[in-house]
Amino acid sequence: MLTKPNIRRHALAIALMVTVAGVYSHLSSSRPLAAEDSLLGGRVTASGQPLPGIPVRAHRANSNVTVNVYTNSRGDYSFPGWSDLSPGSYSIAIDLPDFVPVKREAVTLSAGRTARLDFTLQSRQPSIADATASEIVAALPGSDDQKHLLIQCDNCHSLQFALRAPRTKEGWTQIIRRMAGERAISRETPGTRAFGQKKYVEPLAEYLTSLRGPGSSDQIPFQPRPRPTSEAATRLVVTEYDIPRGGNRELNMIRGDRRFAWPHDIVLEPKGPYAYYTDHFSFNLGRLDRRTGEVKEFPYTLLAGMGREGMGIVTEGQLRAGNPGGGSHDLAFDPEGNVVFGMGGGTVRFDPRTEEFTPWASGSNMFGIDPAGKVWYLDKGLHTLNLKSGEVKDYTVPPGTDDDTYDMETDAQGRSIMNLWRLGKIGVFDPKTEQFAAYPTPTPGSGPRRGEIDARGRLWVSLYWAGRVGMFDPTTREITEYALIPGSQPYTPPFPSPYTVAVDDKNQIVWTNDFNSSRIYRLEMKTGQSTEFVMPAPYEVRDLTVDKTADRPTLWIPVYRPPARIAKVQLR
C-alpha cells in the first residue's frame, strides 16, 4: 500500500519535476542533419556516469502520440529518422522509479536540424507504488511454491492492493474463494499450477496470513529488478498511441473498471492502414489509423445469450474481480477482409467497408478460422460456425475440453490446436478423421496459454506457469521448450509468466512477454536465444501482434490496464 510517508515523498518528487528539469537538462543549439541523423539526441548521466537503458519520452504537443527511445552503453540516445518523431513542439521527459522525474516542455524540433538535449538525473529511493509483482515477491519471505501462488493475484489487481489490509485466515480464505470463483475452487485440476483449485485454497490462505495477518506491518518489501542495458536490449523504439477512455494509473484499481477502456487483442490490416482492437469491458470495437494515430470507436449491440451476462457468469457464482469472463477477446480477419471477434456465447463480424456489425449467438472468447472462413470454437463441445449461412455444426471432444482450454488456433489443414492450460497439454482435433489427441509439455503443469502458428505449421505457445515458450510440431508431435530467462528453472524467481506469443516468420523471431514485470522478450527461432526488453512505462499485456509488412521487426501491443493505449515496438 502507499503509506503516508511514501505519499509525501511521491508528492515532493512531482513538485520537484519542473525545477529539476530546468536545472539538470541542457538544450544545445541545433545543427544540420547528416544523412543518418535524427531530429533529437543527447546524453543521460548521473553523478558523472553514463546511464544505459534509460527510456526517453517525446510527446508531441496536441496529439495522442508519444515516441520512446533508450540510451545505449554510453548513455547516448537518439530518435532515428524513420521513427514517428516529426518536426513540431514536444515535451521531453524521463520518468522512472529510481530517479527524480525530469521534463522539458515546448522543445521545438525543426526539419533538417538535430537538437541536442542532455539530462543529468538525481537518484531517489523507489516507492512501493512503482513496484511490479515480480519485484514484490522477490523480497517476501516464503518458499518458491508459496510465492508462485501469490504472484498470480496480479492478474486482476496489483499485489499492493491485495496486501493493503490485514486479515485473519478465514478472511483470506473468503477472498481467495471469491477471486478464483466457486466453480474453480470446488474441483481439483492437477495438471495446472493455478491457485484457483481446491488443494491450494488453504495453503495460500495460510501464506497470506503469515504475511498480512492481524497485527502485521503495512510496509510491503520489494526488490527493484535491474533494467536490461545490453546493446541489443536498448535498440528499440516504442511509439504509444493514447486511446479514448484510456484513463490514468490507479494503484488500487480492480480489473474491469467500466470508466475506462481495456484493450485486449489487436489485429492489423494486411494491406491497409488500420489496426483493430477489442475492448474487454465495453461493447466497442476500436480502430487505430497507424499513419495518423487517429482512433475511432464503433459501438455494437449483442443478441440474447451473448457476452458475460448471457454466459451466466454471475448466476454461476463466479463473482471474480471485474467479472472478466465472457467479454470480447480474440479477433481475426476472415478471407473476405472482415474483422471477426469472439466473446462468451457469441461471435461478431465487422465489415470495414460498410462499418456494420453482424452478431451470432454462437461462439466463444477464443476461436480459430479455417481456410474456408469457418469459425471453430469450444463451448460444451467443439463447434464450427459458418459465417455465410449461420449454420453451426457440432463435433465430439473429451468432456471438459472447453474448460481445460485457454486459447485455440486453426491451422492450414483445418486442424484445431488447443492450449489445454488446465492439463499442461496441447490438444489437436483433426476434422478429416474427427479424432482428438493430447500431448503433454515437457514441464508438468506448465500452463499453455496463448499461441500462434508459424509458416511451417508449428504452434508457438506461452507456458504461463513455467516461464517458458513451447514449440509444438504437429507432424512429429513433439514439444520443445525455451526458457525466457537463460538458465532459469520453472516455478522459481523471478517467476516470469509469458501470457502470449507472436510469430515473425520474416525475421525468424518469436515475441512473448512477462506478465509480472512489464517486460517483453525476443526469442530467436533457430537458436532459442532470448533478449529481454523493459517497456517505457508499466504495461499489462495480454496480446502481441507482429506487423508482417514492416521493413524492420515490428510488434503491436494493446496495453490493457489504464492508462490504456496501443503501443508499437520497433527494433533498430
DAFENUR-V590948 format. One line per field, one symbol per residue. ss: DSSP state (a for helix, b for strand, c for the rest). phi: phi as a letter, one per 30 degrees, with the letter a starting at -180 (. if undefined). A space follows every 10 residues. Layout:
BEGIN
ss: ???
phi: ???
END
This chain:
BEGIN
ss: cccaaaaaaa aaaaaaaaaa aaaabbbbbb bbcccccccb bbbbbbccbb ccccbbbbbb ccccbbbbbb cccccbbbcc cccccccbbb bbbbbbccbb bbbbbbbbbc ccbbbbbbbb ccbccccaaa ccaaaaaaac cccaaaaaaa aaaaacccaa aaccccccaa aaaaaaaaaa caaaaccccc cccccccaaa aaaaaaaaaa aacccccccc cccccccccc aaaacbbbbb bbcccccccc cccccccccc ccbbbbbbcc cccbbbbbbc cccbbbbbbc ccccbbbbbc ccccccaaaa cccccccccc cccccccccc bbbcccccbb bbbccbbbbb bccccbbbbb ccccccbbbc ccccbbbbcc cbbbbccccc cbbbbccccc aaaabbbbbb cccccbbbbb ccccbbbbbb ccccbbbbbb cccccccbbb bbbcccccbb bbbccccbbb bbbccccbbb bbbccccccc cccccccccc bbbbccccbb bbbbccccbb bbbbcccccb bbbbcccccc bbbbbbcccc cccbbbbbbc ccccbbbbbb bc
phi: .cdedddddd ddddddeddd eddccbcddd bdddecdcdb albcbbhicd cdicdccbcd ehbccbcbbb dcdcidbacd dddddbelcb ccbbbbdcbd ebacdhdccc dibcdcbcbc ccdbddcedc ddddddddcd dkdddddddd dddddcaddd ddcdbdbded dddddddddd jddddcbcbd dbcdddaedc ddeddddddd dbdeiddcdc dabecdddbd eddccbbccc bdbeidibdb ecddejeddb dbdcbbbcdd bbdcccbccd bbcbccbcdd dcidbbccdb ccdejciddd diddddidhd eihddjddbd bacdeciddc bcaeiabbcc cddchccbcb dbkaecabcd edidccacah kcbbcdddci dcccbcbeei ddddccbbbc ddcidccccd ddcibccbcc ddchccbbbd decdidiecb bacddciccc bdcdddibcc bccddciccc cbddceidce ibedhdbdda bbccdechbc cabcdcbhbb bccdedcidc bcbcddadcc bbabbdddcd dbebbcbddd deddacbccb dc
END
